[in-house]
Amino acid sequence: MLKKLLSVLLVAVMMISIVGCSNGNDTGVSTEEPTTVPVEGTDPTTTPEAEAGAPAEPTGQIIIGSTTELGGDFVPYFQNGAADYDVFQLISGQMTNATSSLTTGGEFVVNTAVVEEPKVDANEDGSKTYTWTLKDGQVWNDGSAVTAADYVATILLWSSKVVGDMGGKNNAGQYFTGYKEFAAGESKEFIGVRLLDEKNFAVTIAKENLPYFYELDLASTYPTKLSFWTDDTVTVVDDGKGAYISDNFTKEAYESKINDARTAVPRITAGPYNLTSYDESSKTAVLDVNPLFKGNYEGQTAKIQTIIYKKVTTETALDELRTGSVDILNAMASGDEINAGLDLVDAGGFSYTSYDRNGYGKLAFVCDFGPTQFVEVRQAIAHLLDRNDFAKAFTGGFGSVVNGPYGTAMWMVQESPELATNLNSYAYSLEDAIKLLEDGGWVYDKDGKDYTSGVRYKKLEDGTLMPLIIEWASSEANAVSELLVVKLQENPDLAAAGIQINQTVMTFTELLNYLYRDGSIDAKYGVPTYSMYNLATGFTPVYDQAQYYTTDPKQIEAGYNNNYIVDEDLYQTAKKMVLVDPSDRDGYRKNFVSFVEKWNELLPDLPLYSNVYHDFYNAKLQNYNPNSIWDLTEALIYSYVQE
C-alpha cells in the first residue's frame, strides 16, 4: 500500500520536474517535501517544541546501521568520511551559529544559548569584524570551563602550518585577514583573529571575501580543547597584534600527539554526546549522553541515552533492522532497499521518513593524470553511460538524473528553470563519444599507427603514447559499483569506442586513502594510481564550492579539490558565486547557474543520480524528523525512545 501511494506521488513529482525540459535535459528538480509515515499512535506533524511525550531524562538506546564504514578519524581536517563526520557532529557543539530548524533552506541564526549577539564593525579598509561574547556556564565534557581561547584555538590550530605540513586541511581561518601569512608560517600572529579576554574574541573577514552570501557562518567558529591535541604547555596568546599559538608548538614536538588524538577515545569534546568506545575491527562506535551539555540553540538536549553506530552491509541491512540488530537505517538510496523497507513498514512496527537528497551520486574523475585529465575523455564516458537508465535501475524511481554539482533539494535548483535548457545532458551516443575522442587526439593504436580497433592511444607532448585505459577504484559490497560494471564497464559500446576500464575493489577507508593521496599512512597512497572513483557528495547549507576547485597547490595537497582539476575559470566562477550580499538571493542564484554551466562543460564528475533518501527505523524511536538540511545527527537530538 505504501509503495503504491509513494509511486504515484513520485510519478507526479517527476512529471512536474520534466515539464519545460524542451531539449530532453532532466534537471531532476523535485517539489516533494520530506515525508514521514508514522506507526499507529504517532503524529507526523509534531514539532520538537510541541513534543510532550519525551522523557525528562535521557533513556534507552538506538543502534544506527550505516553502509558507509567508520574509519576512526573523528575530526574533519584529515580523512573524515561521512560516517566519521556523523560521529564528529554528535560529539561537537557550542558553535557560535546554528542552522535553524524552522527553514529547510538552512537559514543561519546566532546560537544565543552560547554567545551574545555579535558586535559587527565595518572597517575603513572594507573588512568586517565580528566580536563575540561568551555566555557563562559552558563547559567541556571533563567539567572544565569553555573560554574564548578555546574558540580562537580552533582557528589557530586548524589554520596552522604545523597541520598543513602534516598533510591536513589547515584552512579553518581562510577567509580572515592575515590567513595566508599565518598558514604559511610567515607571520607569528594571525592578525584577523583576536583573543580579547576570557569571554571575548574577535574575527575579521578580509575585504576580498566580502560581501559574502553566508556571512554569519563565515564569522562563526566552535571551541577546541587545545591541550587534548597538544598538552598543557601549549597555549593561545595575544599580545595585541593578533592571536597565535605559543612558540613551543612545532611539528617535531606534536605531530605524533596530533595523529594519536585524531582517533583517541575517549575525547574532550563539548557536544550532546561523548564518544565512549570505538572498535576498529567491527567498525562500531558507542556514544553516551554528555550530561554537561546545556543544549543546542533552542536549548534542546539529547533524550536518547546511548547511540551505537555500526557498519552494516547492503545485503543484510534490512534483515538487521527487522531482527532488532539495528534500529535506524539512514539514507537508504537504492530502489531495492527502499521497496524492501516499505514492505517492512507495511508489516507494522516500523516507520520511515523520506526527503530529497541534498547531494548526488557520481563518478569522480581525477583530472591531473591518466586519460581522465583530458576533458574529451570525461565527456566521452558521459556519452557511453545511459544515466537515465542507470538512475532508474538504481533508485527504482526514487530519484532522477542531475547534470551538475547539485542535489534536487537545493532551493537554487528549484528556482532556476534555465538549468533545464542550458546544461549538456550528455545523451547516450557512441558516435558523439568517438568524435570527442578523435578530436582529442586519441587516434592511434599501440604501435602509433592509425587507430582501427582495440584500445585507443594518444600521443603526448613528449612523444610517448598513452593508452585509453582507466583505472577505477570502487568500494566493496557497493550496489552502485555493481551496477556500473554492468551498465558501463561491460557495455560493448565502451570497447567499440576504444576505452578500457579496469576495476579494483577495496575498503572505503582505503579508497579514501588513494583519493586523498595520503602518503602519511603509507607511501603507496601518495602516488596517483586511480583516475576514477564512484562516490557520493552531500552538501551543507553553505554551498560554497571555491575551496573544492581551488587552484592553490598547497590546498590541493591538503586534501581539497579531490578532482585535482586546475582550471582558473572554474575556480573564479565558484568564488564569485558567494561574493554577493546575504540579501541578494537572486544574485547568488544567477552566480550559481553560471558556476554550474562551467562545471557541466568541464565535467570533473559524472553525476549519476540525486535521489529521495529514506530513513527506516524501529517504532520505538519517536519524534525523529530529518530533512534535506537537518540530517540524522540534528534530528536525533530531538528524538527519544519509547519502549
LUMKOL-252163 format. One line per 2 residues: number of its first residue (from 1); their letters; for each residue x, y, z of C-alpha. Coordinates in nm, 3 decimals, always signed. Example, Ala and Ser with C-alpha at 12.3 -4.5 7.8 and 13.67 -1.06 7.14 Angstrom:
residues 2
1) AS) +1.230/-0.450/+0.780; +1.367/-0.106/+0.714 .
//
This chain:
residues 643
1) ML) +0.000/+0.000/+0.000; +0.275/+0.245/+0.098 .
3) KK) +0.478/+0.164/-0.212; +0.178/+0.217/-0.439 .
5) LL) +0.096/+0.554/-0.280; +0.456/+0.671/-0.290 .
7) SV) +0.499/+0.560/-0.651; +0.202/+0.773/-0.752 .
9) LL) +0.348/+1.071/-0.568; +0.688/+1.023/-0.729 .
11) VA) +0.542/+0.998/-1.079; +0.361/+1.327/-1.017 .
13) VM) +0.678/+1.488/-0.890; +0.884/+1.366/-1.186 .
15) MI) +0.623/+1.497/-1.430; +0.648/+1.838/-1.267 .
17) SI) +1.026/+1.814/-1.298; +1.026/+1.724/-1.666 .
19) VG) +0.783/+1.995/-1.780; +0.977/+2.263/-1.965 .
21) CS) +1.277/+2.042/-2.048; +1.247/+2.117/-2.418 .
23) NG) +1.580/+1.965/-2.518; +1.534/+1.648/-2.316 .
25) ND) +1.763/+1.752/-2.033; +1.632/+1.631/-1.699 .
27) TG) +1.742/+1.855/-1.415; +1.580/+1.626/-1.163 .
29) VS) +1.409/+1.920/-0.992; +1.172/+1.782/-0.733 .
31) TE) +0.899/+1.957/-0.542; +0.848/+1.670/-0.300 .
33) EP) +0.852/+1.769/+0.066; +1.008/+1.549/+0.335 .
35) TT) +0.758/+1.277/+0.417; +0.718/+1.093/+0.744 .
37) VP) +0.496/+0.788/+0.758; +0.417/+0.715/+1.123 .
39) VE) +0.329/+0.400/+1.305; -0.008/+0.388/+1.475 .
41) GT) -0.041/+0.638/+1.755; +0.220/+0.890/+1.636 .
43) DP) +0.171/+1.231/+1.483; +0.398/+1.318/+1.189 .
45) TT) +0.323/+1.691/+1.226; +0.461/+1.712/+1.579 .
47) TP) +0.736/+1.969/+1.608; +1.025/+1.949/+1.856 .
49) EA) +0.872/+2.230/+2.059; +0.532/+2.060/+2.081 .
51) EA) +0.655/+1.711/+2.165; +0.501/+1.626/+2.501 .
53) GA) +0.593/+1.258/+2.532; +0.967/+1.300/+2.563 .
55) PA) +1.121/+1.171/+2.887; +1.255/+1.419/+3.139 .
57) EP) +1.590/+1.238/+3.150; +1.780/+1.050/+2.878 .
59) TG) +1.684/+0.687/+2.842; +1.706/+0.398/+2.603 .
61) QI) +1.939/+0.303/+2.322; +1.940/+0.340/+1.944 .
63) II) +2.166/+0.146/+1.707; +2.242/+0.318/+1.377 .
65) GS) +2.332/+0.095/+1.085; +2.547/+0.258/+0.819 .
67) TT) +2.661/+0.108/+0.489; +2.948/+0.360/+0.497 .
69) EL) +3.206/+0.225/+0.738; +3.373/+0.425/+1.011 .
71) GG) +3.741/+0.493/+0.958; +3.810/+0.614/+1.311 .
73) DF) +3.938/+0.959/+1.213; +3.699/+1.174/+1.416 .
75) VP) +3.798/+1.523/+1.301; +3.725/+1.669/+0.955 .
77) YF) +4.071/+1.808/+0.886; +4.242/+1.494/+0.763 .
79) QN) +4.037/+1.199/+0.640; +3.680/+1.213/+0.765 .
81) GA) +3.426/+1.009/+0.570; +3.051/+1.052/+0.606 .
83) AD) +3.019/+0.806/+0.895; +3.311/+0.961/+1.085 .
85) YD) +3.163/+1.304/+1.027; +2.832/+1.190/+1.179 .
87) VF) +3.022/+1.097/+1.496; +3.208/+1.429/+1.486 .
89) QL) +2.876/+1.614/+1.466; +2.725/+1.423/+1.758 .
91) IS) +3.019/+1.495/+1.988; +3.070/+1.858/+1.881 .
93) GQ) +2.876/+2.160/+1.996; +2.864/+2.520/+2.113 .
95) MT) +2.922/+2.675/+1.771; +2.855/+3.047/+1.759 .
97) NA) +2.586/+3.000/+1.493; +2.329/+2.733/+1.415 .
99) TS) +2.119/+2.611/+1.124; +1.759/+2.697/+1.202 .
101) SL) +1.511/+2.410/+1.216; +1.240/+2.648/+1.101 .
103) TT) +1.352/+2.661/+0.737; +1.453/+2.372/+0.513 .
105) GG) +1.669/+2.621/+0.324; +1.914/+2.619/+0.611 .
107) EF) +1.885/+2.974/+0.745; +2.163/+3.063/+0.988 .
109) VV) +2.095/+3.215/+1.328; +2.317/+3.321/+1.617 .
111) NT) +2.342/+3.047/+1.879; +2.227/+3.266/+2.167 .
113) AV) +2.250/+2.970/+2.404; +2.628/+3.010/+2.379 .
115) VE) +2.705/+3.369/+2.278; +2.553/+3.714/+2.280 .
117) EP) +2.453/+3.875/+1.952; +2.787/+3.975/+1.798 .
119) KV) +2.911/+4.331/+1.768; +2.972/+4.388/+1.398 .
121) DA) +3.202/+4.666/+1.275; +3.254/+4.764/+0.912 .
123) NE) +3.618/+4.872/+0.886; +3.759/+5.151/+0.668 .
125) DG) +3.961/+4.906/+0.455; +3.646/+4.714/+0.357 .
127) SK) +3.691/+4.430/+0.605; +3.435/+4.346/+0.873 .
129) TY) +3.498/+4.250/+1.236; +3.269/+4.028/+1.444 .
131) TW) +3.325/+4.048/+1.820; +3.181/+3.753/+2.010 .
133) TL) +3.100/+3.742/+2.383; +3.051/+3.404/+2.551 .
135) KD) +2.770/+3.343/+2.794; +2.851/+3.193/+3.130 .
137) GQ) +2.823/+2.826/+3.217; +2.955/+2.647/+2.908 .
139) VW) +3.181/+2.352/+2.994; +3.374/+2.069/+2.832 .
141) ND) +3.273/+1.710/+2.898; +3.554/+1.690/+3.156 .
143) GS) +3.393/+1.974/+3.353; +3.646/+2.244/+3.270 .
145) AV) +3.517/+2.581/+3.153; +3.494/+2.670/+2.785 .
147) TA) +3.667/+3.004/+2.730; +3.721/+3.244/+2.444 .
149) AD) +4.069/+3.096/+2.398; +3.908/+2.765/+2.304 .
151) YV) +3.719/+2.929/+2.017; +4.032/+3.101/+1.897 .
153) AT) +4.224/+2.773/+1.930; +4.002/+2.614/+1.664 .
155) IL) +4.100/+2.877/+1.409; +4.468/+2.881/+1.502 .
157) LW) +4.522/+2.504/+1.522; +4.338/+2.419/+1.204 .
159) SS) +4.499/+2.706/+1.012; +4.848/+2.633/+1.138 .
161) KV) +5.148/+2.549/+0.924; +5.205/+2.252/+1.154 .
163) VG) +4.880/+2.089/+1.044; +4.942/+2.187/+0.683 .
165) DM) +5.286/+2.030/+0.690; +5.128/+1.713/+0.828 .
167) GG) +4.906/+1.690/+0.520; +4.594/+1.817/+0.696 .
169) KN) +4.344/+2.078/+0.583; +4.473/+2.393/+0.752 .
171) NA) +4.220/+2.641/+0.616; +3.984/+2.697/+0.912 .
173) GQ) +4.052/+3.070/+0.905; +4.099/+3.109/+0.531 .
175) YF) +3.853/+3.398/+0.500; +4.005/+3.607/+0.779 .
177) TG) +4.259/+3.886/+0.741; +4.616/+3.758/+0.762 .
179) YK) +4.532/+3.393/+0.692; +4.779/+3.331/+0.412 .
181) EF) +5.073/+3.469/+0.607; +4.979/+3.276/+0.921 .
183) AA) +4.910/+2.945/+0.742; +5.240/+2.970/+0.555 .
185) GE) +5.432/+3.037/+0.876; +5.535/+3.381/+0.751 .
187) SK) +5.358/+3.556/+1.038; +5.363/+3.451/+1.401 .
189) EF) +5.036/+3.629/+1.469; +4.704/+3.575/+1.294 .
191) IG) +4.613/+3.943/+1.269; +4.249/+3.878/+1.178 .
193) VR) +4.187/+3.674/+1.493; +4.197/+3.835/+1.837 .
195) LL) +4.171/+3.690/+2.187; +4.044/+3.983/+2.392 .
197) DE) +3.989/+3.818/+2.732; +3.838/+3.503/+2.883 .
199) KN) +3.492/+3.576/+2.745; +3.556/+3.783/+2.432 .
201) FA) +3.723/+3.723/+2.099; +3.701/+3.876/+1.752 .
203) VT) +3.745/+3.769/+1.391; +3.790/+3.998/+1.091 .
205) IA) +3.665/+3.886/+0.749; +3.911/+4.008/+0.486 .
207) KE) +3.781/+4.266/+0.240; +3.843/+4.040/-0.060 .
209) NL) +3.593/+3.792/+0.084; +3.311/+4.046/+0.118 .
211) PY) +3.029/+4.068/+0.050; +2.961/+3.701/+0.126 .
213) FY) +2.623/+3.534/+0.092; +2.667/+3.320/+0.406 .
215) EL) +2.833/+3.594/+0.610; +2.720/+3.484/+0.957 .
217) DL) +2.856/+3.136/+0.901; +3.181/+3.284/+0.773 .
219) AS) +3.234/+3.466/+1.104; +3.149/+3.163/+1.317 .
221) TY) +3.361/+2.909/+1.497; +3.339/+2.646/+1.770 .
223) PT) +3.565/+2.550/+2.063; +3.864/+2.314/+2.052 .
225) KL) +4.041/+2.187/+2.363; +4.397/+2.266/+2.257 .
227) SF) +4.557/+2.058/+2.533; +4.380/+1.745/+2.402 .
229) WT) +4.570/+1.786/+2.076; +4.895/+1.901/+2.235 .
231) DD) +4.946/+1.935/+2.612; +4.900/+2.189/+2.889 .
233) TV) +5.217/+2.379/+2.795; +5.078/+2.487/+2.458 .
235) TV) +4.858/+2.795/+2.489; +4.678/+3.063/+2.290 .
237) VD) +4.847/+3.403/+2.321; +4.757/+3.755/+2.207 .
239) DG) +5.000/+4.041/+2.267; +4.787/+4.294/+2.084 .
241) KG) +4.886/+4.225/+1.724; +4.681/+3.910/+1.673 .
243) AY) +4.636/+3.569/+1.831; +4.895/+3.292/+1.799 .
245) IS) +4.989/+2.959/+1.950; +5.284/+2.957/+2.190 .
247) DN) +5.628/+2.908/+2.038; +5.670/+2.551/+2.168 .
249) FT) +5.405/+2.432/+1.920; +5.609/+2.267/+1.643 .
251) KE) +5.558/+1.976/+1.404; +5.855/+1.793/+1.551 .
253) AY) +5.715/+1.816/+1.902; +5.347/+1.747/+1.838 .
255) ES) +5.292/+1.561/+1.511; +5.270/+1.227/+1.689 .
257) KI) +5.035/+1.364/+1.955; +4.803/+1.518/+1.695 .
259) ND) +4.790/+1.196/+1.494; +4.710/+0.998/+1.808 .
261) AR) +4.438/+1.246/+1.905; +4.263/+1.202/+1.568 .
263) TA) +4.148/+0.856/+1.674; +4.170/+0.882/+2.054 .
265) VP) +3.884/+0.753/+2.272; +3.759/+0.898/+2.499 .
267) RI) +3.788/+1.256/+2.377; +3.750/+1.601/+2.534 .
269) TA) +3.453/+1.744/+2.348; +3.157/+1.973/+2.412 .
271) GP) +2.865/+1.831/+2.221; +2.543/+1.647/+2.312 .
273) YN) +2.721/+1.308/+2.316; +3.050/+1.163/+2.436 .
275) LT) +3.237/+0.905/+2.230; +3.293/+0.630/+2.487 .
277) SY) +3.436/+0.350/+2.272; +3.536/+0.256/+1.920 .
279) DE) +3.605/-0.096/+1.793; +3.830/-0.086/+1.487 .
281) SS) +3.767/-0.448/+1.389; +3.388/-0.421/+1.381 .
283) KT) +3.380/-0.052/+1.282; +3.148/+0.024/+1.575 .
285) AV) +3.135/+0.341/+1.786; +2.944/+0.383/+2.113 .
287) LD) +2.825/+0.728/+2.224; +2.659/+0.822/+2.551 .
289) VN) +2.480/+1.139/+2.652; +2.704/+1.418/+2.772 .
291) PL) +2.528/+1.526/+3.094; +2.719/+1.856/+3.095 .
293) FK) +2.586/+1.970/+2.757; +2.340/+2.253/+2.821 .
295) GN) +2.155/+2.236/+2.491; +2.162/+2.349/+2.132 .
297) YE) +2.050/+2.692/+2.012; +1.692/+2.607/+2.115 .
299) GQ) +1.801/+2.466/+2.449; +1.736/+2.110/+2.330 .
301) TA) +1.935/+1.833/+2.499; +1.959/+1.469/+2.392 .
303) KI) +1.695/+1.230/+2.529; +1.843/+0.904/+2.400 .
305) QT) +2.097/+0.773/+2.650; +2.314/+0.564/+2.417 .
307) II) +2.377/+0.567/+2.043; +2.567/+0.283/+1.879 .
309) YK) +2.697/+0.349/+1.528; +2.787/+0.032/+1.340 .
311) KV) +2.872/-0.093/+0.993; +2.611/-0.293/+0.804 .
313) TT) +2.617/-0.436/+0.455; +2.361/-0.356/+0.190 .
315) ET) +2.267/-0.722/+0.165; +2.183/-0.766/+0.534 .
317) AL) +2.085/-0.414/+0.647; +1.706/-0.458/+0.638 .
319) DE) +1.729/-0.801/+0.797; +1.922/-0.641/+1.082 .
321) LR) +1.651/-0.378/+1.118; +1.380/-0.644/+1.116 .
323) TG) +1.552/-0.853/+1.384; +1.647/-0.558/+1.605 .
325) SV) +2.021/-0.574/+1.539; +1.990/-0.210/+1.432 .
327) DI) +1.719/+0.049/+1.495; +1.786/+0.305/+1.219 .
329) LN) +1.896/+0.267/+0.860; +1.990/+0.614/+0.749 .
331) AM) +1.978/+0.750/+0.393; +1.867/+0.437/+0.211 .
333) AS) +1.921/+0.515/-0.155; +1.856/+0.222/-0.387 .
335) GD) +1.514/+0.120/-0.512; +1.560/-0.237/-0.386 .
337) EI) +1.640/-0.115/-0.035; +1.354/+0.132/-0.031 .
339) NA) +1.093/-0.112/-0.157; +1.203/-0.374/+0.094 .
341) GL) +1.190/-0.110/+0.368; +0.840/-0.005/+0.269 .
343) DL) +0.732/-0.368/+0.289; +0.869/-0.376/+0.641 .
345) VD) +0.673/-0.064/+0.734; +0.357/-0.217/+0.588 .
347) AG) +0.407/-0.521/+0.810; +0.397/-0.298/+1.119 .
349) GF) +0.629/-0.186/+1.395; +0.846/+0.033/+1.177 .
351) SY) +0.829/+0.377/+1.022; +1.017/+0.584/+0.769 .
353) TS) +1.098/+0.941/+0.673; +1.178/+1.042/+0.314 .
355) YD) +1.337/+1.363/+0.188; +1.510/+1.491/-0.123 .
357) RN) +1.884/+1.438/-0.112; +2.100/+1.746/-0.071 .
359) GY) +2.368/+1.591/-0.288; +2.430/+1.342/-0.565 .
361) GK) +2.594/+1.011/-0.651; +2.876/+1.035/-0.901 .
363) LA) +3.173/+0.906/-1.089; +3.458/+1.129/-0.973 .
365) FV) +3.732/+1.183/-1.230; +4.092/+1.265/-1.144 .
367) CD) +4.200/+1.543/-1.376; +4.577/+1.568/-1.335 .
369) FG) +4.698/+1.233/-1.466; +4.592/+0.941/-1.683 .
371) PT) +4.333/+0.960/-1.961; +4.076/+1.143/-1.747 .
373) QF) +4.299/+1.451/-1.733; +4.161/+1.523/-2.081 .
375) VE) +3.810/+1.670/-2.089; +3.723/+1.484/-2.410 .
377) VR) +3.768/+1.152/-2.229; +3.545/+1.259/-1.942 .
379) QA) +3.278/+1.377/-2.185; +3.306/+1.060/-2.393 .
381) IA) +3.247/+0.841/-2.088; +2.941/+1.052/-2.011 .
383) HL) +2.801/+0.971/-2.357; +2.863/+0.599/-2.301 .
385) LD) +2.655/+0.563/-1.985; +2.278/+0.585/-2.016 .
387) RN) +2.233/+0.781/-1.695; +1.854/+0.791/-1.710 .
389) DF) +1.851/+0.413/-1.733; +2.115/+0.389/-1.459 .
391) AK) +1.926/+0.621/-1.223; +1.600/+0.433/-1.280 .
393) AF) +1.768/+0.097/-1.224; +1.944/+0.206/-0.905 .
395) TG) +1.685/+0.429/-0.741; +1.380/+0.231/-0.855 .
397) GF) +1.209/+0.557/-0.945; +1.301/+0.723/-0.614 .
399) GS) +1.537/+0.967/-0.783; +1.646/+1.116/-1.112 .
401) VV) +1.945/+1.240/-1.312; +2.115/+1.572/-1.244 .
403) NG) +2.357/+1.745/-1.479; +2.569/+1.940/-1.236 .
405) PY) +2.711/+1.951/-0.883; +2.381/+1.981/-0.701 .
407) GT) +2.101/+1.786/-0.541; +1.730/+1.806/-0.604 .
409) AM) +1.672/+1.952/-0.258; +1.853/+2.280/-0.326 .
411) WM) +1.641/+2.594/-0.348; +1.873/+2.736/-0.615 .
413) VQ) +1.796/+2.439/-0.839; +1.426/+2.459/-0.780 .
415) ES) +1.426/+2.831/-0.864; +1.647/+2.802/-1.177 .
417) PE) +1.444/+2.664/-1.470; +1.723/+2.767/-1.709 .
419) LA) +1.926/+2.468/-1.590; +1.690/+2.252/-1.792 .
421) TN) +1.795/+2.415/-2.119; +2.146/+2.546/-2.054 .
423) LN) +2.317/+2.226/-1.944; +2.452/+1.949/-2.163 .
425) SY) +2.274/+1.626/-2.071; +2.540/+1.416/-2.247 .
427) AY) +2.275/+1.198/-2.406; +2.379/+0.843/-2.482 .
429) SL) +2.568/+0.834/-2.812; +2.852/+0.611/-2.929 .
431) ED) +2.901/+0.840/-3.229; +2.941/+1.151/-3.012 .
433) AI) +3.185/+0.967/-2.785; +3.402/+0.859/-3.078 .
435) KL) +3.404/+1.209/-3.229; +3.514/+1.360/-2.897 .
437) LE) +3.797/+1.109/-2.868; +3.910/+1.168/-3.224 .
439) DG) +3.900/+1.545/-3.174; +4.105/+1.495/-2.858 .
441) GW) +4.383/+1.314/-3.041; +4.301/+0.954/-2.943 .
443) VY) +4.363/+0.835/-3.297; +4.649/+0.585/-3.263 .
445) DK) +4.694/+0.219/-3.185; +4.965/+0.081/-2.956 .
447) DG) +5.221/+0.098/-3.238; +5.148/+0.462/-3.320 .
449) KD) +4.959/+0.375/-3.637; +4.611/+0.496/-3.725 .
451) YT) +4.353/+0.353/-3.489; +4.128/+0.078/-3.623 .
453) SG) +4.023/-0.130/-3.321; +4.105/-0.222/-2.964 .
455) VR) +4.228/+0.036/-2.714; +4.291/+0.386/-2.843 .
457) YK) +4.614/+0.575/-2.777; +4.704/+0.943/-2.763 .
459) KL) +5.045/+1.089/-2.850; +5.162/+1.313/-2.566 .
461) ED) +5.387/+1.618/-2.597; +5.695/+1.411/-2.514 .
463) GT) +5.614/+1.171/-2.799; +5.505/+0.880/-2.580 .
465) LM) +5.175/+0.701/-2.636; +4.911/+0.693/-2.359 .
467) PL) +4.658/+0.407/-2.368; +4.293/+0.486/-2.309 .
469) II) +4.284/+0.256/-2.006; +4.115/+0.393/-1.696 .
471) EW) +4.191/+0.253/-1.352; +3.875/+0.264/-1.141 .
473) AS) +3.867/+0.230/-0.761; +3.542/+0.118/-0.602 .
475) SE) +3.444/+0.017/-0.252; +3.344/-0.336/-0.162 .
477) AN) +2.982/-0.453/-0.133; +2.864/-0.144/-0.319 .
479) AV) +2.543/-0.166/-0.523; +2.638/+0.136/-0.735 .
481) SE) +2.971/-0.027/-0.823; +2.799/-0.350/-0.922 .
483) LL) +2.558/-0.163/-1.146; +2.841/+0.037/-1.304 .
485) VV) +3.012/-0.287/-1.400; +2.703/-0.390/-1.597 .
487) KL) +2.599/-0.051/-1.735; +2.945/+0.094/-1.811 .
489) QE) +3.249/-0.131/-1.776; +3.092/-0.426/-1.962 .
491) NP) +2.897/-0.210/-2.206; +3.002/-0.326/-2.557 .
493) DL) +2.993/+0.034/-2.679; +3.273/+0.121/-2.435 .
495) AA) +3.504/-0.123/-2.613; +3.370/-0.011/-2.950 .
497) AG) +3.478/+0.344/-2.862; +3.828/+0.219/-2.779 .
499) IQ) +3.811/+0.260/-2.400; +3.905/+0.004/-2.136 .
501) IN) +3.812/+0.037/-1.766; +3.983/-0.178/-1.503 .
503) QT) +3.808/-0.208/-1.167; +3.986/-0.251/-0.833 .
505) VM) +3.766/-0.325/-0.531; +3.882/-0.214/-0.186 .
507) TF) +3.753/-0.098/+0.152; +3.606/+0.250/+0.165 .
509) TE) +3.881/+0.364/+0.402; +4.149/+0.252/+0.158 .
511) LL) +3.963/+0.422/-0.125; +3.977/+0.748/+0.069 .
513) NY) +4.349/+0.699/+0.126; +4.405/+0.683/-0.250 .
515) LY) +4.160/+0.964/-0.321; +4.330/+1.200/-0.074 .
517) RD) +4.676/+1.072/-0.171; +4.756/+1.035/+0.195 .
519) GS) +5.119/+0.932/+0.196; +5.135/+0.982/+0.573 .
521) ID) +4.956/+0.649/+0.617; +5.152/+0.461/+0.351 .
523) AK) +5.377/+0.592/+0.076; +5.180/+0.399/-0.187 .
525) YG) +4.875/+0.619/-0.129; +5.072/+0.930/-0.214 .
527) VP) +5.132/+0.809/-0.569; +4.849/+0.886/-0.817 .
529) TY) +4.708/+0.544/-0.901; +4.338/+0.560/-0.987 .
531) SM) +4.175/+0.810/-1.219; +3.810/+0.730/-1.148 .
533) YN) +3.614/+0.665/-0.827; +3.245/+0.610/-0.764 .
535) LA) +3.140/+0.819/-0.466; +2.868/+1.050/-0.344 .
537) TG) +2.867/+1.411/-0.233; +2.643/+1.568/+0.029 .
539) FT) +2.615/+1.943/+0.074; +2.574/+2.155/+0.384 .
541) PV) +2.355/+2.467/+0.385; +2.670/+2.664/+0.291 .
543) YD) +2.703/+2.596/-0.081; +3.047/+2.746/-0.140 .
545) QA) +3.247/+2.538/-0.387; +3.556/+2.758/-0.423 .
547) QY) +3.779/+2.553/-0.194; +3.676/+2.229/-0.368 .
549) YT) +3.800/+2.365/-0.702; +4.091/+2.565/-0.566 .
551) TD) +4.397/+2.610/-0.786; +4.626/+2.665/-0.487 .
553) PK) +4.877/+2.374/-0.485; +4.903/+2.377/-0.107 .
555) QI) +4.528/+2.348/-0.059; +4.511/+2.071/-0.317 .
557) EA) +4.787/+1.888/-0.134; +4.599/+1.937/+0.193 .
559) GY) +4.301/+1.740/+0.062; +4.074/+1.987/-0.113 .
561) NN) +3.993/+1.960/-0.482; +3.985/+1.580/-0.493 .
563) NY) +3.927/+1.601/-0.867; +4.270/+1.765/-0.896 .
565) IV) +4.129/+1.989/-1.168; +4.327/+2.309/-1.204 .
567) DE) +4.109/+2.546/-1.405; +4.124/+2.912/-1.312 .
569) DL) +3.791/+2.996/-1.479; +3.612/+2.724/-1.281 .
571) YQ) +3.771/+2.843/-0.956; +3.691/+3.209/-1.019 .
573) TA) +3.331/+3.126/-1.114; +3.293/+2.925/-0.794 .
575) KK) +3.445/+3.206/-0.590; +3.225/+3.470/-0.750 .
577) MV) +2.914/+3.270/-0.666; +2.921/+3.354/-0.295 .
579) LV) +3.056/+3.710/-0.322; +2.714/+3.874/-0.301 .
581) DP) +2.530/+4.039/-0.015; +2.329/+3.799/+0.206 .
583) SD) +2.013/+3.982/+0.098; +2.085/+3.933/-0.274 .
585) RD) +1.922/+3.594/-0.314; +1.869/+3.625/-0.689 .
587) GY) +2.226/+3.745/-0.747; +2.354/+3.437/-0.569 .
589) RK) +2.119/+3.216/-0.771; +2.240/+3.361/-1.102 .
591) NF) +2.603/+3.311/-0.999; +2.517/+2.954/-0.904 .
593) VS) +2.380/+2.893/-1.253; +2.698/+3.034/-1.412 .
595) FV) +2.914/+2.809/-1.196; +2.709/+2.500/-1.279 .
597) EK) +2.725/+2.578/-1.651; +3.106/+2.598/-1.641 .
599) WN) +3.126/+2.282/-1.431; +2.893/+2.099/-1.671 .
601) EL) +3.131/+2.180/-1.957; +3.446/+2.061/-1.776 .
603) LP) +3.273/+1.763/-1.610; +3.511/+1.684/-1.321 .
605) DL) +3.239/+1.443/-1.202; +2.979/+1.249/-1.393 .
607) PL) +2.658/+1.282/-1.187; +2.469/+0.953/-1.169 .
609) YS) +2.158/+1.042/-0.971; +2.011/+1.257/-0.698 .
611) NV) +1.765/+1.051/-0.507; +1.494/+1.065/-0.247 .
613) YH) +1.654/+0.938/+0.073; +1.459/+0.712/+0.307 .
615) DF) +1.539/+0.657/+0.674; +1.375/+0.340/+0.809 .
617) YN) +1.355/+0.291/+1.182; +1.202/+0.097/+1.469 .
619) AK) +0.872/+0.232/+1.602; +1.029/+0.286/+1.943 .
621) LQ) +1.210/+0.589/+1.800; +0.981/+0.889/+1.840 .
623) NY) +0.990/+1.247/+1.708; +1.256/+1.167/+1.451 .
625) NP) +1.223/+1.428/+1.174; +1.529/+1.464/+0.949 .
627) NS) +1.504/+1.657/+0.625; +1.725/+1.767/+0.337 .
629) IW) +1.912/+2.013/+0.561; +1.873/+1.862/+0.906 .
631) DL) +2.038/+1.522/+0.892; +2.037/+1.230/+1.131 .
633) TE) +2.275/+1.400/+1.376; +2.048/+1.704/+1.413 .
635) AL) +1.724/+1.507/+1.422; +1.837/+1.263/+1.692 .
637) IY) +1.880/+1.545/+1.944; +1.502/+1.594/+1.931 .
639) SY) +1.418/+1.223/+1.931; +1.353/+0.982/+2.215 .
641) VQ) +1.294/+0.612/+2.276; +0.955/+0.478/+2.378 .
643) E) +0.976/+0.107/+2.450 .
//
